[in-house]
Amino acid sequence: MNQRRYDIDALRVLAFAVLILYHIGMYYVANWQWHIKSAATFEWLQDVMILTNPWRMSLLFFISGIAIANTLNSQKYGAVKLVALKSQRLFIPLLFGMFVIVSPQVYFEALSQNLIEPGFWQFWLAYINPNTTLLSEHHSVIGLLTWNHLWFLPYLWVYSIIVILFKQPLFLFANIRWLKQLPLTGMILFCMSALIAIWWALSAGYPSTHDLIQDWYNHGKYCFVFLTGFVFAIQKSWWLSVIKHRVVVLAIALCSYAFIIADRHGIWATLASLYQTHLSVKLLYAVIHSANHWLWILAVVGFAGYYLNRKSTFINYANRAVLPYYILHQTLIIVFAWWLKGLAIHPALESLILLVLTVSGCLLGYELIKRSVLLSRLFGVTKKTPKLAIEPAHHLANPN
């Protein structure tokens, strides 16, 4: 724990790689709405995608919580400077992404539904006009303009500002003696209980919207995960325990996933029929889903800590590239999928081509971006590798 955590750098890269695969899967999975859909969709993909669906974004917020704990603890930046840096790195790419990168997604989605006539530039002028009458039934308070997959950026900004403003009490809490002595099992049970309480209180009244303002269930879940990552970064005993017990954590995570898949296929039909009428059954399902969420996060953190905590030239390169890849990937998937759709290629080959084209487009895009001062700023590329390491333990013990 007294060295840089290269495993977190690697985990950040892997988490965004999973995101690319997941969004390609959204093009082919049956009965799940997405911006455009393949003519060939597959129900069995649902089971595959449910493996990461409940926790893939939580993992990113968890890692981000670890990152900001390290940044604040290093005392490299004052609060005002750090707020300015976070705003610059997250809001400039968000605004550029909304006005430029996301627009083809909306265009091809509307085109696939025969809602507009072909002609991107005419569409784009209407897209950036808050007073446009085009597709009025799809408007938000800012017209057609949207952030689509970039919703992660404003949410991360809000949570980061909260942590920056409440740095002192958060560090004091994270260094309370009883918390440092809490075993990993206690930490997991507390996190599971909190997630169940958030789900119970908010999920029905505030279904997921990603609109930032009314998305209270997602805020409850993701902000809690973010804060847990912050505290986890300081608790070296938890981290070491997760690495030590990674196989057990993974085994239980696999069992929870197996239960969820079996339930989807009617294996527990009798039990499922009691879900709405028996509180104990509903609580059982909540416990299993909460365990599935947290244990997968901790399992991947544990395995990354065991196998990936070493220097890597590739990870160092990819770590700087993840934000441009994140901004570009979904638009590239949709554009290439639209082009490939007319070629009537077998889905197995088409999906492979789509993956290669998407990654190649991200790679070429990043190489161009990092060579341009303007593009680097627009895509949030920093001059140095993002500092996701954990500082020496004696620094972490001192919130001042």
Rosetta blueprint (number, residue, H / E / L):
1 M L
2 N L
3 Q L
4 R L
5 R L
6 Y H
7 D H
8 I H
9 D H
10 A H
11 L H
12 R H
13 V H
14 L H
15 A H
16 F H
17 A H
18 V H
19 L H
20 I H
21 L H
22 Y H
23 H H
24 I H
25 G H
26 M H
27 Y H
28 Y H
29 V E
30 A L
31 N L
32 W L
33 Q L
34 W L
35 H L
36 I L
37 K L
38 S L
39 A L
40 A L
41 T L
42 F E
43 E L
44 W H
45 L H
46 Q H
47 D H
48 V H
49 M H
50 I H
51 L L
52 T L
53 N L
54 P L
55 W L
56 R H
57 M H
58 S H
59 L H
60 L H
61 F H
62 F H
63 I H
64 S H
65 G H
66 I H
67 A H
68 I H
69 A H
70 N H
71 T H
72 L H
73 N H
74 S H
75 Q L
76 K L
77 Y L
78 G L
79 A H
80 V H
81 K H
82 L H
83 V H
84 A H
85 L H
86 K H
87 S H
88 Q H
89 R H
90 L H
91 F H
92 I H
93 P H
94 L H
95 L H
96 F H
97 G H
98 M H
99 F H
100 V H
101 I H
102 V L
103 S H
104 P H
105 Q H
106 V H
107 Y H
108 F H
109 E H
110 A H
111 L H
112 S H
113 Q L
114 N L
115 L L
116 I L
117 E L
118 P L
119 G L
120 F H
121 W H
122 Q H
123 F H
124 W H
125 L H
126 A H
127 Y H
128 I L
129 N L
130 P L
131 N L
132 T L
133 T L
134 L L
135 L L
136 S H
137 E H
138 H H
139 H L
140 S E
141 V L
142 I L
143 G E
144 L L
145 L L
146 T L
147 W L
148 N H
149 H H
150 L H
151 W H
152 F H
153 L H
154 P H
155 Y H
156 L H
157 W H
158 V H
159 Y H
160 S H
161 I H
162 I H
163 V H
164 I H
165 L H
166 F L
167 K H
168 Q H
169 P H
170 L H
171 F H
172 L H
173 F H
174 A H
175 N L
176 I L
177 R H
178 W H
179 L H
180 K H
181 Q H
182 L L
183 P L
184 L H
185 T H
186 G H
187 M H
188 I H
189 L H
190 F H
191 C H
192 M H
193 S H
194 A H
195 L H
196 I H
197 A H
198 I H
199 W H
200 W H
201 A H
202 L H
203 S L
204 A L
205 G L
206 Y L
207 P L
208 S L
209 T L
210 H L
211 D L
212 L L
213 I L
214 Q L
215 D L
216 W H
217 Y H
218 N H
219 H H
220 G H
221 K H
222 Y H
223 C H
224 F H
225 V H
226 F H
227 L H
228 T H
229 G H
230 F H
231 V H
232 F H
233 A H
234 I H
235 Q L
236 K H
237 S H
238 W H
239 W H
240 L H
241 S H
242 V H
243 I H
244 K H
245 H L
246 R H
247 V H
248 V H
249 V H
250 L H
251 A H
252 I H
253 A H
254 L H
255 C H
256 S H
257 Y H
258 A H
259 F H
260 I H
261 I H
262 A H
263 D H
264 R H
265 H L
266 G L
267 I L
268 W L
269 A H
270 T H
271 L H
272 A H
273 S L
274 L L
275 Y L
276 Q L
277 T L
278 H L
279 L H
280 S H
281 V H
282 K H
283 L H
284 L H
285 Y H
286 A H
287 V H
288 I H
289 H H
290 S H
291 A H
292 N H
293 H H
294 W H
295 L H
296 W H
297 I H
298 L H
299 A H
300 V H
301 V H
302 G H
303 F H
304 A H
305 G H
306 Y H
307 Y H
308 L L
309 N L
310 R L
311 K L
312 S L
313 T H
314 F H
315 I H
316 N H
317 Y H
318 A H
319 N H
320 R H
321 A H
322 V H
323 L H
324 P H
325 Y H
326 Y H
327 I H
328 L H
329 H H
330 Q H
331 T H
332 L H
333 I H
334 I H
335 V H
336 F H
337 A H
338 W H
339 W H
340 L H
341 K H
342 G L
343 L L
344 A L
345 I L
346 H L
347 P H
348 A H
349 L H
350 E H
351 S H
352 L H
353 I H
354 L H
355 L H
356 V H
357 L H
358 T H
359 V H
360 S H
361 G H
362 C H
363 L H
364 L H
365 G H
366 Y H
367 E H
368 L H
369 I H
370 K L
371 R L
372 S L
373 V H
374 L H
375 L H
376 S H
377 R H
378 L H
379 F L
380 G L
381 V L
382 T L
383 K L
384 K L
385 T L
386 P L
387 K L
388 L L
389 A L
390 I L
391 E L
392 P L
393 A H
394 H H
395 H H
396 L H
397 A L
398 N L
399 P L
400 N L
